Amino acid sequence: MNRLVNATSPYLLQHADNPVDWWPWCDEAFAEAKRRDVPVLISVGYAACHWCHVMAHESFENEHVGALMNDDFVSIKVDREERPDVDAVYMTATQAMTGQGGWPMTVFATPDGTPFFCGTYFPRANFIRLLQSVATAWRDQRAEVLRQGAAVVEAIGGAQAVGGPTAPLGAPLLDAAAANLAGEYDGTNGGFGGAPKFPPHMNLLFLLRHHQRTGDPRSLEIVRHTAEAMARGGIYDQLAGGFARYSVDAHWTVPHFEKMLYDNALLLRVYTQLWRLTGDPLARRIARDTARFLADELHRPGEGFTSALDADTEGVEGLTYAWTPAQLVEVLGEEDGRWAADLFAVTEEGTFEHGMSVLRLARDVDDAAPEIRARWQQVAGRLLAARDTRPQPARDDKVVAAWNGLAITAMAEFQQVAALYASPQDEDANLMDGVTIVADGAMRNAAEHLASVHLVDGRLRRVSRDGKVGEPAGVLEDYGCVAEAFCAMHQLTGEGRWLTLAGGLLDTALEHFAAPGGAYYDTADDAEQLVARPADPTDNATPSGRSALVAGLVAYAALTGETRYREAAEAALATVAPIVGRHARFTGYAATVGEALLSGPYEIAVVTGDPAGDPLVAAAHRHAPPGAVVVAGAPDQPGVPLLADRPFVDGRSAAYVCRGFVCQRPVTSVEELVAQLG
């Protein structure tokens, strides 16, 4: 009997027809293992994971392997994106036992969930031997198995401990973090470290804010170089926009082809803020096309943003995306085909597999002559039309609350910056207008979906699919990311209800996730009890729950003037501060929010009858210091604290600037406002 056919997770549904008697994560599965007196096999992965697919094809679709699993184990399939709490606990165990981790993750546990052997991907022959060995050890060496499990639980309990040293996250630590990143920077290829190389989006956000605060040119140069290298590399889809998960090499050439919502949301913020601060045309184009990718490829109308596009197409990685010179000629003709091969670095030898190449941008097109840009756009359009006739990667269409929060915040920032640079004289003004319209609609859809579907009886649920909310409870990153997104919606729309919703989420998080000493657990106090309660303070692929919560608290405090939320944010950041100066690559979002707190953050209210067109509003957004909040509208709007008791000045629009709850006099000219923000 396979119990996955009614799952909300596309990853679980991929395994619904396996010969394995899979269970979803549930109490009944562990009760069945106890009744049968057999170990539990916990297999953790996600829908867009290439090696998860490989292990599925090799092992889980094999009748012999399925029989071994069914005879000697209760097998549980877990979507790590749906149950990040389960993933966090067993990933810590896997790393403690093997020194590394990844997906697919394969864990053998006792019927009470205690892990005693962990690993990742196993080829079929190895996996068969492992199944046989574990089954034998469970029968013949039970005491040793239980001793090992107890040792693992003790290790992961220590790894997830809270209550460690604290320190204020002030300028010295943030300066040290920037210096740390500069020391690890790859000056040749951009980014940090070697292969595989991941987009360092949160570190880049931090460095942009650090540059704003300090004027440090090195921080800005690291961001500009890395942003350009990624945008011109194979990790970026040169035809349709959107970034892949990571590059398998150190120079961004060959990606691991899955496209994740969270990466693209965070990178949209990077390119948007780089565009805002510098006016860089490449940053403008990448921000625009990443917003278009999110709205066109990952958004489901009437719902939210879906999770990912798969790494594989029909079981082959990169099938949709790679090209040969002959294929370019076939689509474009001889002359344009050769021109495109030179532009996109497509060679006879190939940069990928089987003589295929991943498209890269080998020439600078953003500053090229108009006729070159026109030819490039025409060629790219024809190639995309041809690529659209190929088999396409599957989409993981579940909606994850935290990742939608990241996307909403990014889209809101993009809308604000796009409005600053809107000009009918731009050669692609119509394209930009079209993107901002569809991006705005997708953003509002997603926010409404979170508010109406994911928020159940005042508590967040982690996932939904096809408009129906799933059972998994929201974890701390969900509360933090969604609260920050609702604060962004409040600033963009001027509607008080978004601020009210954000406050409710933050109050719930403060009540149910708090840990000693200002820290926070990743799961609520009334959530399912696992073998350890996760409390990871580090930022990895996404902001940690703690960093995400702090971002929401800082924005909400600035928008409402309620100091207890700021105090909670400062206390939480103090628990991360000792890590920031030493391990900046793993605390990027914490450092980003730290820069906002150190900056103020500024609270900017513009009383105006024309929020969309008033030059004061544009100046506030263009010159906003790190982490500033900006609200514009008529005085005393209900539910908008920043506009309360702030009248027009002599009948004219006025800007009210405060910093850390200390306010300056209102000003009515752009020049005066810019001076106050400087």
N, C-alpha and C positions, 0 to 999 in steps of 0.2 A: 504493500500500500504506500503510495506517495502522497504526502500531505501538503505539497507546495502549490497545488493547482489553484488555490484561492488566495495566494500571497499577493500583497500589494507591491512587493519588490520585484522589479524586472530580473534581477540577478537570481532570485529564488525560482522565478518562473522559467528561467533558462534550464533549470535542473529538474523541472517537473516530470519529465519523461525518462529520467535516468533509471536504470535497474537497481539503484540504491534506494533503500527504504528510508528516505530522508524525513526528518522532523524539522519544523521551524524551531527557533529558540522558544522554549516554553517549559513550565514546571512539569508537564506531563512527560516530556522526553526524559528528564532526569529520573522521574518516578519509574518509568519503564526500565531504565538501566538498572535501577536498584532492584526492581522485581526480578529481572533476569540475571542479576549479579554479573554485569558486563561493563566494560569501560564505555565512556562516551568519546566519540570522535567528532570534534568541532572543526568544521571547515569554513573559513572566513575569506570572503573576497568581495568583489563588486563587479557590476555589469560591464564596465569598459576595460577591465583588466585583461591584458593579452595572455599572461601566463596562467591566469585563472581558466581561460578558455582552453589553453593547451592541456592543463591537467584534467579538465573536464572531458575533453575528447579522448585523451590517452587512458584515463582511469575510470572516471565516473560513468562514462557511457559503455564501459566494458562489462560484459555479463559476469566474467570470472571475478573481477575486482568487486563488482556489486555483491556477488554471493559471499565473498569473504567479509565484506563490511556488514552485511545483513546477519551473518551467522554469529559474529563475535563482538559486535558493537551496536550501540545506538548512535546513529549518525545524525548530526545537527548541522544544517546549513545556515550561515549567518551572513547577511549583507552588512558590511562594515559601515556603510554610509547610513543605513537605517538604524543600526545599533552601535554607535561609536563608543558607548560605555563598555559593551562586551568586547569590542575590538581593542580598546585601550588596555583592559585588564590582561587579556591573553597576549597582546603584543608585548607588553612589559615582561610577561613570563617567557615569551619566545626570545626576546633580546637577552634576558637574564641567562637563559640556558644555552643559547647559540652565539651570542655576541652580535647578532644582526636580526633584522626582521623584514617583512615584506608580505606581499600577497601573490598567490594564495597563501594563507596561513593554515597550518595543519596542527591541531592540538589534540592530544589524548588526555582525558581527564577521568577522575573517579566519578561515581554517580552523584556526588555532592558538588561537582564542578571544579574540584581541585586539579590543576594541571600537573602532569608528571612527565610528559614528553612533548616537545614542541619542535616544529620545523616550518618550512615554507613549501616550495614546489618540490615534488618528488617525481622523477620519471616512473613510468608504470612498473618496470621490473623492481626498482628500488622500493616503490610503494607497496608492492605485493610482499616483499621480504619484511618490510616494516610492519605491515598488518599482522603477519604471522608471528613476528618476534614479540610484538606488544601483547597479542593474545596469549602467547606462551608465558610471558612474564607475569601477566595478570593471574594466570592459573597456578603457576609454580613458584613465583617469587613475590607474592602479594605484599608481604611485609616491607620488602625493599622498595617496591613501587610506592607504597603509602609514605614511607620515610622521605623518598625523593619529592613527592608531592607536597609534603609539609614544608620541606626546605624551600621549594619554589614559592609557596604562598608567603612564607616569611620574607623572602627576597622581594617579592613584588609589593608586599605591604610596606616595606621600608622605602622602596622606590616611589610609592605614591604618598609618602608621609607629608603632612603639613606641619606648620609651626616652627619652621626653620628660622635662620637669621633674617633680619629686615634692615632696610636702610632707606632714607629718602632718595627718590629718583630725581636728583637735581642735575645742574649743568655739568659738574665734574664727571658723573657717570655717563651722561649722554655724549659728552665730548669724547670720553674714552671709547664708547661704543662706535662712534664715527671713525675714530682712529683705528680701532680694531678692524672694522670693515675695510678701510683703506689699505691695511696691511695684508688682507686676504684677497684683495681685488685682483682679478686677472686683467692686467693692463693691455694684453694683446687681444683677447677675445671678448672682454667684458664679462660681467658676472663674477661669481666667487667660486673658487675651487676648480676641480677638474671634472672628468666624465664619471657618471652622468651628470649633466648640468641642468639645474632646475631654475625657472624664472624666479629671481629673488624679489618678488613684488613688494613684500612688506618692508624689506630692507631699503628698497628704493623709495618707498613712501617716507620712511624715516629720514633718509638722507635729503630728500627734498625739503622736508620741514626743518631739518638741521641747517641746511643752507639758508633758508629764509630767516631763521633766528640769528645765525652767526655771520652770514655772508661768506662762509667757507667755500672757495671756488672748487676745491678738490671734491667735495661732496656732490656738487652739481655736475662736474665733469664725469664722475663715476656713473651717475644716473643717465646722462646724455649718451655716453658711449655704450653702456649696456643696453639702453632702450633702442638705439640704432642697430646694434649688432643683432639683437633678437628680432627686430622688425625686418631686417634684411636677410635673416637666416631661414633655414628650412623649418624651424620650430613655429614660424608664423605662416599661415595659409596665404600665399601671395595672390590667390584668386578670389577667395570668398571671405577672407578675414578670419580672425580667431586664432588663438595660440594652442599648440599641443602641450601635453603635460610636462614633458622635459625633452632634452636632447641627449641622445646616447653618446655623443662625443662632447668635447670641450669647446667646440666652436659653433654650436647651434645649427649644424648642418642637417643631421638626420634625426627627426623627432621620434619619440614614442607617440604614436599618432592619436591617442585618445585626446579629446578636448573636454576639459572639465569646466563646469560653471564657475567654481570658486576661483580658479586661475584667471579666467577671462574677466571676471568681475574686478578682482584686485588689480589686474594689469590695466583695465580700463581706467581705474582711478589714477594709476601711475602716469599714463600717457595724457590723461585729461589735465592733471595738475602740472605736468611738464609743459603742456601747451599753454596753460594759464600763465605760468611764470615766465615763459620765454618766447611765446608766439611761434615756436618751432613748427615748420610746415609738416615734417615727418610725424611729429607727435600728434598734430591735428588730424592727419589722415588715419593714423592707426587708431586713435581714439574714436573717430567717426566710424571706421569699418569694424572695430570690435563691438561698438554699440549696435551696429547693424547686424553683426553675427549673432549677438545675444537675442536681439528682437526677432530675427528671421529664423534662426536655426534651433534655438533652445527654448523659446517662449511658446507656450500653448495658449491660444486665445481663450480668454475667460478664466484662466488659471494662473499659474506662476511659471517660473523658469525651470525647465527640466534639468537633470543632473549632468548629462554627459553625452558625447558622441563616442561610439566604440572605437577602440584601436584597430580592430580587424574589420574587414569586409569579406564576407563569405569564407571566414577562417584564414584569410591572408592579410597580414599587416601591411598597410600602405597601398593596397590594391587600387583604391580610389584616387590616390594623390600623385603617384610617381609617373614619370614620363621618360621616353627616349627621344633623341633628335628626330628619328623617323616619324614618331607619332606627332611631334610638333609640325613637321612638314605636311603630314597627312591632313591635319586640321587647318593649317594656316597657308599652305602653299610654300613653294621653295624659298622665296625671298623673305617673307615674314617668318617662316619657320626657322631659317638660319639666324635671323635677327633676334627672335625670341630665345633661341638656344644660347646665344651670347648673353642676352639680358638676364636670363634665369639660370645661368651656369649649368645647363644640361649638356653633358658630354657623352661621347661614345663609350667611355669606360664606365660612366655612371658614378653617382655618389651614394647610391643605396644598394639594392640587391639586383642581380640578374641584368646588369647593365642599365638599370633604371636610375633616374635622378629625382631628388626632391627639389622642387622649385625654390631657388633663392634669388634675391635681388642683387645682382653683381654690379649694377650701375646705380648711380644716384639719379633718381627720377624726380624727386620732389622739388629740386632746384634746377631741373633741366629746362630747355627751351620749350615753349608751348607745343610745337609740333612733335617733339619727342614724347611729351606727356600724353598727347592725344593718341599717338601711335601705340604707346604702352597700354593705355586704357582700352583701346579697341582690340588689341591682341589679347589682353587678359580676359575681356568679355567673351571673345570667341572660344578661348580655351576653357573658360568656366562652363559655357554652354555645352561644349563637347564632354567635359568631365561629368556634367549632370546626367549624361546618358549612360555612364558607367554604373555598376552596382554601388550602392551607397552604404556607409556604415550604419549600424543600428543605433537607435537613440535610447538611452536610459531615461524613461519619461516619468520617473518619480520626482516629486517636488520636495526638496529638503528646506526646512525653515531657515536655518542659519545661512545657507548659501544664497537663498533668495534675499535674505537681509543684506548680504554683501552686494548682490546685484542691484538692489533698489538704491542703496547708498551711492553706488558708482553711477548709476543712471541719473540720479538727481544731480550729482556734481557735474556730469556731462551736460545736462540740460542748462545748468547755470552758466557754464563756460561757453557753450555754443552760442548762447544769447549774447555774450560779450563781443564775440567776433563775427556776428552775423553781418553780412554785407552783400547787397544785390550785385556788386561788382565782381565778386568772386566767380571764377570760371566754373566752379561746381556748387554754386549757391543752391541750386535746385536739389542736388543730391543731398547736401547737408540738411536742407529743410525737410526732405523726405525722411531722412534718418531720424531727425529729432522728433518728428511726428510719431513714427512707429515706435521709437524708443520710449517716448512719453506714455503711449498707450500700454506698452508691455509693462512698464514700471508700475503704473497705476493698477493694472490688472493684478500684478503680483502682490502689491500691498493689500488690495482688497481681499485677495484670496487668503493671505495669511490672517487677516483680521477676522474673516467670516468663517473660514474652514479650519485653520490650524489652531485657533484660539477656542478651546472648549472648556466651559465652566471656569474661565479665568486662568487656565493653564495651557501652555503650548504643547502641541503634539509635533513630533519630529518630522514626519513625512505625510504626503498624500499622493494619490494617483487617481487619474480619471475623475477628479473632483471630490473624491472620498478620502477622508482623513484616516490615517493608519493608527494602530494602537500604540507604538513606541512613544514614550514620554519625551518631551523636549529636554535636552541637556543644557548645560550652562551656556555653551556657545550659541545655542538657538535663542535663548533669552537675550544675550548681549547683542548679537548681530541684528535681531529683529527690532530690539529697542532702539539701536542706533539708526536703523533704517526708518523707523517711524519718526524719529527726531528729524531726519533728513526730509521726510515727506512734509512734516510740519513747516519746515523752513521754506520748502519749495512752493507749497500751496497756501500757506497762511491759515490752514484749517486747524482748529483747536483739538479736534478729536484724535488726531495722530499723537499729539503730545500726551493726552490723557491715556491712550493705549500704551505708550512707551512707559509712562509712570507706573501703570499697573504691572507691566512685565518686570520692571526693575524692583518694585516692592516685593513681588513674588520671589525673585532671585535672592534678594537680601534676606528674606525670611527662611527660605528652604535650602539654600546652597552654601550658607556661610560656614566657615571653618574657623578654628582658633587663630588668633593673631592677625586678623584681617584677610586671611586667605579664603579660598572658596573651593569646594568640591565640584567635580564636573557633573555629578548626579544629585538629585534632590534627596532630602532626608526621608521622604516617604516613597522613594523610587524602589524598584526591585533591588534587593540586597545581593550583590555578587561576592565572589571570594575576596575582593578588595574594593574599596571605594576610590575610584580614580580622582586624581587632583593634579593634573599635569600643568605646570605653569609656563611651558615653553610653546612658542609659536612654530608650527611646522608647515604643512601644506596650507592650513588655514589658521586664523588667529586662535590662540588658546581660548578656552572658555573664560579664563580670568581676564585676558587682554580685551576680549570682546565685551565683557561686562563693563570693564573700566571705560571703554570708549562710549558706551551708552550712558553710563553715569556722568561722565564729564560733559557730554552734550546736553543731557537733561538738566544738569545743575546750571549750566550757562543759560539755558532757555527759560528756566523757571526762577532762578535766584535762590533755590533751596540748598543751603550749604551742606546739609547732612549727606547728600549724594556725592558732593565733591569730597567730603571727608572720607566716605567709604571708598571712593576711587583712589585717593592718596594712600590709604592704608593697604589696599590691595596691591597697588603698584610697589609699595615698599617691600612686599614679600617677593617680588620678582627682581627688584633692583640689584641684589647681589649677583644675579646671573647676567644682567644687561652688559656691564662693563667687560666681563670675561668672555661671554658667548653671544655676541651681538647678532650673529646669523640666526640664532634661534629665539630671539626676543624682539624681532622687528616691529611687531604691532604694539607691544608694550612700550617700546622706545618712541614709536610714532605718537602714541597718546601722551607719553611723558613730555614730548615737545609741546603738545597742546597745553598741558597744564603749566609748563614753565613759561609759555608765551602769555598765559592768562587763564583760560583762553579769552579772547576778546568777545564781547557781546555787542552786536551792532544792530540797532533798530532804526529803520527808516520809515518815518511816517509820510505817506504819500497816497495820492489818489490814483497813481499809475505805477503799480509795482513792476510791470513788465517793461516800461519804457523810461522810467525816471533815471537820469544820469547818476544820481546819488546811489541808487541800487547797483548800477553797473560798476561804479567805483568801489563800492563795498565789496563786491565779489572779486573784482580784479585785484584788489590790494589787501584782501583779507589775510591777516597773519595766521600762523599754523593753528589749525583746529578751531578757528573762529566760527561763531554761529551768526547767521544773518537772517533777519525777519523783516519783511516789508509789507506795509498795508496801511489802512486808515487807522487813526488812533482808537484805542480801547476796543479792539476786536475781541469778542468773547472767546475765551480759551487761549488767548495769545498774551502771555504775561509780559513779553518784551515791549508790547505796544501799549501797555496799561499806563495811564496818566502821563502820556507823552504827546502833547498837542503839536499842531502845526506852529511854526514860528512866523508871526506876522503874515499868516495866511499862506505861507510857503512850505514846501517839503523840507523836512529836517532830518538829520542823522544824529542819533544818540549813541555814543560809544562808551562802553564800560569795559573794565578789565579787572578780573578777579573781584567783581561786585563793587568796584569803585568807578564812578562815572565822571566823564568830562562834560563840558558845556555843550549843548546842541549846536550843530553847524548847519548851514544852508547851502554851502558851495562845495563843489567837488574838491577844490584845492584845500580847503580847510579839513575836509574829511580825510584826504590822503595824508595830510600832515599829522593828523591824530593817529592814523594807522601805521605811520612810519616808525 
